[in-house]
């Protein structure tokens, strides 16, 4: 085989490979804005920047806790001594340097408490990013929902205009009464009013999204087939595993756990504070105008009373309160994810049923149009059937969007999408 044949064979293989159908994109990902765009917008949002500043401040305070608040204290005393017999005056000076020290294992507890504070700071920042992402997702879906209602209103207006033209033409031919023509005109006016309302709602929803998160580009993606929803939900973990993953990755719960651990360390520190820390010092004195020089060390210890004991008891109560609240939050979050999971299962089945009903109603509306043309249906029946068909179609699309929103929120809470928090 010559080189040309080899080249042609390789080229053919490359063309065959490129001709293979590419796997379809995940409809859930197609519904949402691009992850890189979301990351840029979320990290630039005021809420995230405020959380970042709060994190940095808490990290610095953790450094203070670890190093301790103790400082060196320098003292200088200058005095004059007067001796009456014999009459003499002396200038005397006292210079001392003192510093409290952490004994009884307090330095280790402070280091542990600082570590817990750093963990809480990072978790609080990650939670702020996550909550900002959730808000963006909900505003995005709300804008999509408003866009769907606007599309429905525009479709209804088009149908109403067509019906009004048909009624006017048949009225001129004497095939229908003036009442039927008036009903068609009233339906057109109602559709125009509904369109104006939908435009206002859609404009408000888009403004809330784009003003809150500048840089987000709104799109109106196509919805997947209703049957896909059930298939996508079946890809989620089983409920026990889903609940475990959700609780393990929930920033709020982890933050409360970290804060409870920090408060428990603070309670241990307060209990240890019932043993007061001494203050050690060194001093030198110059007396009788330098005739006498003194060098010595000093130690002072506070005498503790009920205040330190009550402070320790209060700190222990605060720690117990935080631990009990963690258990309460864990139960609440577990119930919440279970309710959301079960609700999604029913909503997905309902979305499929509503979609089937919408198709049936559309066929009924088309038959009603033909029946009206043949004089078998009144204008009222035609308007009612068309309106029901439009409402059913909108309900079907909104039901699908509701399932997709719930699914996206669960995926976000499990950190399967937009996982760029720290």
C-alpha atoms as one frame of an Amber mdcrd trajectory, in Angstrom:
protein
   0.000   0.000   0.000   1.526   3.320  -1.080   1.553   6.511   0.959  -1.367
   8.002  -0.956  -3.560   5.002  -0.160  -2.653   5.181   3.508  -3.444   8.881
   3.569  -6.821   8.369   1.906  -7.671   5.548   4.307  -6.814   7.660   7.337
  -8.786  10.560   5.940 -11.780   8.301   5.452 -11.555   7.080   9.030 -11.407
  10.656  10.279 -14.477  11.598   8.249 -16.306   8.543   9.558 -15.426   9.455
  13.139 -16.591  13.030  12.720 -19.777  11.828  11.089 -20.763   9.829  14.172
 -23.660  11.465  16.018 -22.576  13.415  19.078 -24.269  12.602  22.374 -27.064
  15.060  23.098 -26.427  17.733  25.700 -28.086  17.375  29.067 -31.407  19.273
  28.773 -30.991  20.419  32.359 -27.646  22.041  31.528 -29.161  23.534  28.374
 -31.911  25.104  30.470 -29.447  26.962  32.728 -26.986  29.755  31.955 -23.369
  28.682  31.274 -21.398  27.772  34.394 -18.508  30.136  33.596 -20.952  33.031
  33.242 -22.644  32.150  36.516 -19.318  31.900  38.334 -18.204  35.312  37.118
 -21.500  36.964  38.028 -21.838  35.304  41.428 -18.289  36.063  42.546 -18.732
  39.715  41.544 -22.047  40.137  43.337 -22.150  42.483  46.371 -23.395  39.684
  48.631 -20.413  37.497  47.766 -17.927  40.351  48.102 -19.386  41.215  51.503
 -19.052  37.577  52.567 -15.445  37.574  51.355 -14.656  40.651  53.447 -16.368
  39.057  56.443 -14.310  35.896  55.941 -11.062  37.859  55.832 -11.984  39.724
  58.999 -12.848  36.508  60.809  -9.560  34.930  59.725  -7.659  37.875  61.208
  -9.626  37.588  64.453  -8.732  33.892  64.538  -5.058  34.877  64.366  -5.639
  37.190  67.333  -7.265  34.367  69.291  -4.368  32.037  68.577  -1.664  34.534
  69.499  -3.567  35.784  72.551  -4.349  39.355  73.614  -1.476  39.608  76.116
   0.982  42.484  75.609   4.123  43.671  77.316   3.615  46.545  79.746   6.488
  48.921  80.505   6.324  51.048  83.663   8.493  53.979  84.625   8.257  55.627
  88.037  10.193  58.749  89.013  10.199  59.989  92.627  12.127  62.264  94.972
  13.151  61.081  98.445  13.565  63.696 101.225  15.502  62.814 104.376  15.117
  65.263 107.252  18.096  64.235 109.377  20.487  64.880 107.891  18.609  66.975
 105.373  19.114  65.387 101.981  17.174  64.928  98.732  17.525  61.989  96.354
  16.165  61.303  92.854  14.959  57.707  92.454  13.767  55.723  89.401  11.862
  52.456  88.998  11.623  50.683  85.597   9.634  47.460  85.081   8.512  45.214
  82.213   5.492  42.903  82.675   3.481  40.489  80.575   0.593  38.103  81.336
   1.207  34.466  80.387  -1.271  31.737  79.412  -0.944  28.739  81.683  -3.036
  25.631  82.368  -3.184  24.621  78.672  -5.014  27.753  77.562  -2.701  28.378
  74.616  -3.629  25.009  73.099  -7.345  25.685  73.556  -6.947  29.086  71.917
  -5.193  27.467  68.950  -8.027  24.938  68.586 -10.608  27.695  68.861  -8.783
  29.698  66.185  -8.849  26.670  63.892 -12.600  26.309  64.401 -13.065  30.018
  63.668 -11.127  29.703  60.412 -13.266  26.739  59.414 -16.444  28.707  60.165
 -15.167  31.673  58.157 -14.510  29.563  55.075 -17.832  27.735  55.397 -19.731
  31.017  55.749 -18.119  32.307  52.554 -18.920  29.087  50.704 -22.496  29.242
  51.987 -22.833  32.810  50.712 -21.675  31.723  47.246 -24.086  28.799  47.296
 -27.063  30.876  48.421 -26.270  33.518  45.807 -26.188  30.786  43.158 -29.552
  29.482  44.359 -31.083  32.948  44.169 -29.710  33.429  40.653 -31.142  30.080
  39.567 -34.565  30.924  40.975 -34.581  34.364  39.326 -33.498  32.748  36.054
 -36.340  30.227  36.172 -38.809  32.946  37.119 -37.737  34.904  34.028 -38.191
  31.755  31.923 -41.619  31.241  33.456 -42.614  34.811  32.630 -41.302  34.328
  29.096 -43.448  31.230  28.661 -46.531  33.121  29.790 -45.659  35.881  27.335
 -45.318  33.358  24.496 -48.697  31.921  25.429 -50.265  35.379  25.451 -48.805
  36.150  22.027 -50.133  32.844  20.673 -53.559  33.579  22.111 -53.533  37.019
  20.516 -52.652  35.525  17.133 -55.500  33.034  17.440 -57.892  35.757  18.570
 -56.918  37.944  15.606 -57.479  35.033  13.232 -60.841  34.321  14.829 -61.844
  37.991  14.641 -60.974  38.148  10.936 -62.902  34.942  10.305 -65.917  36.235
  12.218 -65.861  39.555  10.372 -65.708  37.787   7.009 -68.587  35.471   7.864
 -70.602  38.390   9.245 -70.296  40.181   5.912 -71.526  37.018   4.193 -74.406
  36.809   6.619 -73.330  33.416   7.939 -73.138  34.453  11.613 -74.945  36.881
  13.845 -73.673  40.201  15.144 -73.484  38.590  18.588 -70.906  36.047  17.415
 -68.854  38.799  15.804 -68.996  40.807  19.043 -67.852  37.764  21.018 -64.877
  37.346  18.686 -64.005  41.016  19.068 -64.278  40.773  22.871 -61.977  37.757
  22.822 -59.461  39.771  20.803 -59.612  42.598  23.335 -59.169  40.151  26.201
 -56.166  38.570  24.481 -54.601  42.004  23.934 -55.049  42.879  27.615 -53.561
  39.533  28.664 -50.587  40.172  26.375 -49.963  43.569  27.957 -50.067  42.012
  31.420 -47.687  39.235  30.362 -45.282  41.777  28.880 -45.255  43.713  32.137
 -44.621  40.582  34.207 -41.894  39.383  31.845 -40.204  42.786  31.853 -40.246
  42.851  35.667 -38.824  39.322  35.928 -36.029  40.088  33.466 -35.234  43.327
  35.297 -34.978  41.512  38.638 -32.578  39.012  37.095 -30.365  41.331  35.077
 -30.251  44.148  37.636 -29.488  41.842  40.516 -26.888  39.929  38.517 -25.482
  42.137  35.734 -23.771  40.107  33.045 -26.335  37.315  32.863 -27.690  36.888
  29.356 -31.238  35.570  29.349 -32.160  32.878  26.832 -35.369  30.963  26.206
 -34.234  27.346  25.747 -36.529  24.626  24.507 -37.970  22.275  27.099 -37.184
  18.552  26.928 -39.786  15.909  26.292 -41.943  15.288  29.382 -40.929  11.614
  29.517 -37.303  12.712  29.955 -38.167  14.241  33.315 -39.000  10.872  34.848
 -35.862   9.324  33.366 -33.725  12.151  34.744 -35.222  11.830  38.201 -34.488
   8.109  38.208 -30.805   8.985  37.719 -30.748  10.607  41.164 -29.454   8.511
  44.070 -31.932   6.580  46.175 -33.562   8.672  48.875 -31.387   7.454  51.821
 -28.180   8.096  49.868 -29.517  11.390  48.547 -30.381  12.530  52.057 -26.919
  11.578  53.341 -25.133  13.408  50.518 -27.320  16.461  50.988 -26.617  16.680
  54.714 -22.896  16.077  54.244 -22.588  18.846  51.654 -24.979  21.383  53.122
 -22.996  24.532  53.918 -25.448  25.851  56.465 -25.441  22.625  58.455 -21.648
  22.354  58.307 -21.355  25.982  59.373 -23.599  25.395  62.375 -21.594  22.308
  63.263 -18.385  24.306  63.103 -19.872  27.066  65.239 -21.087  24.514  67.797
 -17.577  23.047  67.975 -16.118  26.538  68.404 -18.560  27.359  71.196 -17.722
  24.072  72.927 -14.033  25.025  72.816 -14.954  28.470  74.106 -16.793  26.835
  77.010 -13.723  24.741  77.817 -11.632  27.900  77.671 -14.011  29.695  80.034
 -13.867  26.743  82.411 -10.069  26.868  82.319 -10.217  30.611  83.020 -11.318
  29.796  86.555  -7.585  29.240  87.041  -6.302  32.810  86.639  -3.276  33.588
  84.502  -0.323  35.162  86.316   1.481  38.276  85.204   5.273  37.958  85.260
   7.625  40.905  85.312  11.153  42.091  85.792  12.110  45.435  87.281  15.115
  47.544  88.206  15.279  50.446  90.630  17.776  53.233  91.257  17.469  54.572
  94.820  19.262  57.244  96.868  20.609  58.902  93.740  22.268  55.703  92.561
  23.728  54.694  95.884  21.453  51.652  95.825  20.559  49.580  92.729  17.835
  46.940  92.795  17.007  44.202  90.258  14.116  41.814  90.825  11.211  39.834
  89.389   7.499  40.100  90.128   4.446  37.899  89.802   0.820  38.866  90.259
  -2.199  36.561  90.196  -5.864  37.687  90.153  -8.030  36.200  92.869 -10.996
  34.715  91.038 -14.525  34.750  92.366 -18.040  33.908  91.240 -17.736  35.939
  88.029 -15.409  33.470  86.327 -17.499  30.508  87.469 -20.729  32.044  86.167
 -19.036  32.934  82.896 -17.953  29.303  82.473 -21.472  28.029  83.188 -22.979
  30.491  80.711 -20.501  29.474  78.005 -21.305  25.792  78.578 -25.027  26.560
  78.207 -24.365  28.442  74.962 -22.420  25.466  73.595 -25.210  23.052  74.506
 -27.738  25.353  72.860 -25.693  25.409  69.648 -25.355  21.619  69.594 -29.105
  21.169  70.091 -29.801  23.638  67.273 -27.512  21.634  64.982 -29.598  18.521
  65.627 -32.789  20.490  64.987 -31.425  21.881  61.713 -30.258  18.435  60.618
 -33.753  17.029  61.166 -35.331  19.984  59.359 -33.004  19.727  56.355 -33.477
  15.965  56.176 -37.243  16.400  56.122 -36.924  19.171  53.535 -34.879  17.143
  51.039 -37.168  14.146  51.477 -40.232  16.305  50.833 -38.619  17.892  47.780
 -37.605  14.497  46.402 -41.064  12.979  46.835 -42.758  16.092  45.495 -40.601
  16.000  42.356 -41.590  12.409  41.682 -45.284  13.339  41.751 -44.742  16.574
  39.835 -42.945  14.697  37.051 -45.836  12.273  36.661 -48.280  15.173  36.773
 -46.305  17.020  34.087 -46.577  14.006  31.776 -50.333  13.787  32.396 -50.841
  17.510  31.844 -48.854  17.329  28.607 -51.077  14.494  27.374 -54.156  16.488
  28.359 -52.818  19.515  26.472 -52.409  17.470  23.287 -55.941  16.124  23.668
 -57.320  19.611  24.246 -55.497  20.933  21.178 -57.140  18.247  19.049 -60.487
  19.159  20.573 -59.916  22.844  19.775 -59.069  22.012  16.160 -62.207  19.902
  15.857 -64.202  22.736  17.386 -62.797  25.130  14.761 -63.862  22.805  11.971
 -67.244  22.339  13.609 -67.672  26.103  13.844 -66.830  26.436  10.151 -69.551
  23.909   9.388 -71.980  25.670  11.688 -72.039  22.855  14.235 -70.425  24.881
  17.071 -71.242  28.322  18.342 -68.717  31.112  18.706 -68.866  30.706  22.479
 -67.953  27.021  22.236 -65.089  27.754  19.856 -63.659  30.497  22.068 -63.962
  28.312  25.149 -62.251  25.337  23.509 -59.412  27.465  22.148 -58.915  29.150
  25.491 -58.824  25.793  27.279 -56.305  24.464  24.767 -54.030  27.464  25.281
 -54.325  27.230  29.061 -53.587  23.494  29.016 -50.509  24.024  26.851 -49.225
  26.732  29.180 -49.941  24.569  32.225 -48.009  21.694  30.653 -44.953  23.853
  29.930 -45.051  25.453  33.372 -45.350  22.037  35.023 -42.278  20.830  33.130
 -40.388  23.971  34.123 -41.359  23.478  37.776 -39.923  19.960  37.724 -36.750
  21.186  36.025 -36.369  23.938  38.623 -36.737  21.493  41.509 -34.311  19.089
  39.873 -31.771  21.868  39.249 -31.983  23.016  42.877 -31.333  19.482  44.119
 -28.396  19.108  41.726 -27.063  22.452  42.947 -27.461  21.454  46.598 -25.574
  18.224  45.863 -22.804  20.276  44.183 -23.269  18.523  40.859 -23.683  21.802
  39.000 -22.063  25.205  39.541 -19.662  23.700  42.061 -17.280  26.628  42.387
 -17.740  27.575  46.041 -14.787  27.120  48.352
